[in-house]
Structure formats: structure tokens, C-alpha cells
Amino acid sequence: MKLLQDIIGAARNVRAELKLDPKRRVAADFTPATLAVRETVEENRAIILRLATLSDLRISDARLEPTAGPVRSTAQFDLRISYGDTVELGAELARLRKERERLARDLESKQNRLADDTFRSRAPAEVVRQLEVTFAERQLEFDKLTERLAQLEKRADSPPSA
């Protein structure tokens, strides 16, 4: 259930950032991290389409290029909704930079806690383990976001094609 909520929330957030009409159905591309995620999404495709107001959800193992639209990444999936005519590349770059800064602060905070011997000695093993898992997931998100940002910056710096 949490996975479905994350996917629907990611789609809705992208739609809001693109300032799309909430009633207008749009297509999305989806790349699952595991076979289990893929199967869950396929089994619940109709629910996702309805609740995220999508016309289609194309599932593939291919990497999603951010130049075609904003990509939301988690440790479990990548989701992309294509850019419309109204989306500005500069605004997406600014949003990604802000998100990267937020993730960097979050990673630094978690890394500092994990490096604190006092915390490690006093915290229950399960709390430490969960923090390590969360740190690894955030690091993966940060790496994906940094790569997407670099690709979009490269696109923004290249001259428009005729």
C-alpha cells in the first residue's frame, strides 16, 4: 500500500509542479527497481491510473531520461511525466537544485548521526540499522537526482536545434 501511495503522490506532485490541469489525463513512464515492484504496479495499474489522473502508465526497465520530463526517483522506482509546452527548463533546473540541496543536508545529518559513537552505543540496534537503510536509500536518490540535474544542465547549455 505504501508503494502505491508513493507512486500516486509522485505523479500528483509532478503534475502540480508542471501546473497541469488536475482533470487532464497525461501519460507517465515508470521504471521499477525490482520485479516485485513491477508486479505490484501491474496488478494495481487501474487504481494508479485513476488516482493519479494518468491516461497511460508505460512500465519498462529502460532508464528514464530527464530531458523528456521531470523524473521522480525513490529507491523503489523512477516515474516521469513528459514536459508540456508550458514547462520551462530553467524552473525544473531550479527545482532540482533545491531538491539536491535538501537531500545533501539530510544525508549529512544522517551521516553525522551514524558517525557518532555515543549514538551508536546508546541507540537500539534496530534504530541504527533503520538509519543505515534510510541513509543508503537517500544516497541512491541523491545520486539519481545529481545525474538528472547534470543531464538537464547539459541540455540547457547546448544550443537549440533547428
N, C-alpha and C positions, 0 to 999 in steps of 0.2 A: 504494500500500500504506500509506503514511504517513497519508493521508487516512482510510482505513478504520480504522486503529488509533486515530486521534484521535476519530473518531465513537464507536467502541465504548468507548473509555476514558472519554469524556464521559458516555455513557449509564450506564456502570458506576459512575462517581463520583457521579452524581446519585442513582442507586439506593441507594448506600451512605449518602449524606447524608440521604436520606429514610428510612433504616433499613427498606427494603423487603426482604421475604423474597427471598433470592437466586434461589429457584426459581420465584417468582411472575412470570408474564409480564405486562408492562404496555405500554400504548401510548405512543408518542412522536410528537412533531411535529418536523418538520425543514424548515428553510429554507436552501437553498443560496445561496451568494454569486454563483455563476456557472453557466452552462449545463453546463460541463464537470464541475463538482462534482455537479450534479443527475444527469447521465448515469452517472457513476461509481457513485453511490449506487443508482440504479435497477438497474444491471447487477449489483450486489452486494447487493441487498436481502436475499436469503435468508441470506447469511452474517452480515450485520449483525443481523438478527432473532435468529438462533441464538446468536451470540456475546455479544450484549448482553442476551439474555433478554427480548426485546420481543415483544408479541403483534401489534403493527402499527407501521409507520413511515409516518406521513402526511407526504408531501412536498408543499410548496406554496411559493408566492412571497410569501404573506401574512406580515406581520410577526408575530412571536410575542409575545403579551402575557404578561409575567411574573406577572400576578395569577393565572393558571391553574396555575402551577407554575414551578419553578426552570428558568431558561434558561442553557445554556452557550453562550458565543459565542466564536468564533475569527474570523479574517479570512475563513475559507472557509465557515463555516456557523453557524447557530443551532440548538440542539437543546433541546426542552422535554419533560419528563415531568410529567404533571399531579400536583397535590398529592393526597395521600390524606387520610383523616380524621385520621391521626396526625401530620401535619406542622404545625408551629407557625410562624406568620408571623414571630414575634419571632426565632426561631432562624435563619430564612432571611435576615432583615434583618441580623442579626449576622454571618452568614457572608459576605454580600455586602459589608458594610462592611470586613471584614477583607481580602477579596479586592481591594477597591478600594485600600486602603492599600498592599497588596503591589504592585499594578500601578503605583501612583503612585511608589513608591520605585524600581521597575525603570525607569520612564520617566525619572525624574530622573537616575538613574545613566547611562543611555544618552545622554540629552541632554547631560550634562556631558562625557562622552567625545567626543561629536560636536562640542562647542564648544571642545574642547582643540586648539589649533593644533599643538602638539607631536605629539599622537597622529595628527592628520590628515596631518602632513608625513612621519611615520616609518612609519605603517602602510601595508601594501599597499592599492592602490585597491579590490581585491575585498573586503577586510576592512571597509573604510569603507563600501562600497556595501551589504554584507550587514547592517551595523549600522544603516544608514539604513532598510533594508527592515524589519528587525525592529522598529525604533522606530515606524515607520508602522503595522505590524500591532498592536503593543501599544497604540498610541494609539487605534486603532479599537476594540479590546477594552475599553479604559478608558471610552471614550465610550458604548458599548453598556451596559456594566455600570452606569455612573452614571445613565443613563436608566432602566434597570430598577429600580435602587435608589430613584430618585425616585418611580416609579410605585407601588412597594410601600409606601413611606413614606406616600404619599398614601392608599393603601388602608388602612393601619394607623391613620391619623389619622381616617378617616371613620367615622361611627357605623354599627354593623351594621344591615343592612336586615332588616325584619321578615319 
